Amino acid sequence: MTTQYSSKQKHDYQDRAWSLPWSEMENMKNLLSERDTQVVLQTLSDELGVPQKELTPEANLTSDFSADSLTLITITMALEDRLGISIPDERSEKVQTIGDLFEMLAELLQERPSRNVQ
């Protein structure tokens, strides 16, 4: 788990988080199934050490939560395992915000072969 972010960063971020329109939060959550959304939010909360309510679309993983490269790799590996997908390095390296992460995961999950067996 990464080091907790500074109290100033936390205060500044919380002020911004509550100013986001509710529709942006719902749009982010609607990109994935309810189950996948909960998996992602729980994984991020656990790895970043922050409450889920602070995980807004505009939240930057490195500047808002002080996630270092090891934390980002840990998050990626956990999501791959929990969602049953492979996340290419070139795609994960482009993720900066929580919204970016949800968009990338939505694309990868759509590409995933169906698990329905007849």
N, C-alpha and C positions, 0 to 999 in steps of 0.2 A: 504494500500500500504506500502511496506517496505521502510526503510530508503535508500536514495541514497547511492551507494557505493562510496568509497573514490576516490579522483582524481587519486591517484597512482594506485589503482586497475583498474580503468577505462582505464588509459593509457596503463598499462601492458596488459589488456585484449584486447583492440583495436589493439595493435600490433600483438597479436596472431591471432585475428579474421581475419585480412586481409591476413595472411599467409596461411590460409586453402585453399586447392585446391577447385576450383569451383565445381568439381564433387561431393565432399562431401556435399556441400550445396544442390545441385540438388537431390542427393540420399535421403537426409532427407525429402525434400519437396515431393518427389515422393512416399513416404510411405503412404500418405494420399491423398484424393481427394483435388482438388484446394480449394473448399469451406471449408473443414475441416482444411486444412493447414492455411488458412486465419483466421479462428476462433481461432486456437491454437496460432498463432503468435500475433494476436490482444489481446487475453487474457493475454498472457505473457507480452507483451509490456505494457499493462494497469496496470497489477498487480506489475510488477517489476520496472516500471517507466523508461524504456529504449527504444530507437528506435528499430524497428524490424530488422534493418540491423546488430545489435549487437547480435542477437539471432542465433548463429551458433551451429552446432552439438556438438562441444567440450565444449561449454560454461557450466560451472558448476553453478547450480542454487544458491548454498549457498556461495561458495567462490568467484565466479565472480560477482554475483549480490547481495550478502548479504541477500538472502532470509532467513527469519527465519521460524520456524515451522508454525506459524500462516499464513504467506504468502503462504507457500506450501499447506496448507489445503484450503485456499481461492482459489488458482489456481485450485486445484483438484475439489472443489465443482463447480466452474464456468465452468470447462470443462465438468463435468458430466451433468450439466444443458444444456449447449449449444450444446453438441454433442449427448445428449440423451442416455448416457451410465452410467453404474455403475463402479466405479474404486475401486476395493478392496484395503483396507489399506495395505495388505501385498505386493501388487504390486506397489503401489505408493511410499512406503517407500524405494524401491530399486532404484528409479529414482534419478540420480545424475546430469546428463547432459541433455541438450535440446534434443540431439540425443536419449538418453534413453527414454525420454518422448514420442517422436514421435514413437519409436519402440513399446512401451507399448500401445500407443493409436491405432496404426495400428493393433496390435493383438486383442485388445478389440473390435474395430470396425468391424473386420472380424467375430468375434463371435456374434455380435449383430444380432438379428433376422431381416430379411428383412421387410421393411415397405411397400412393394408393396402389395396392397389389390386388389383382382380381383372381 
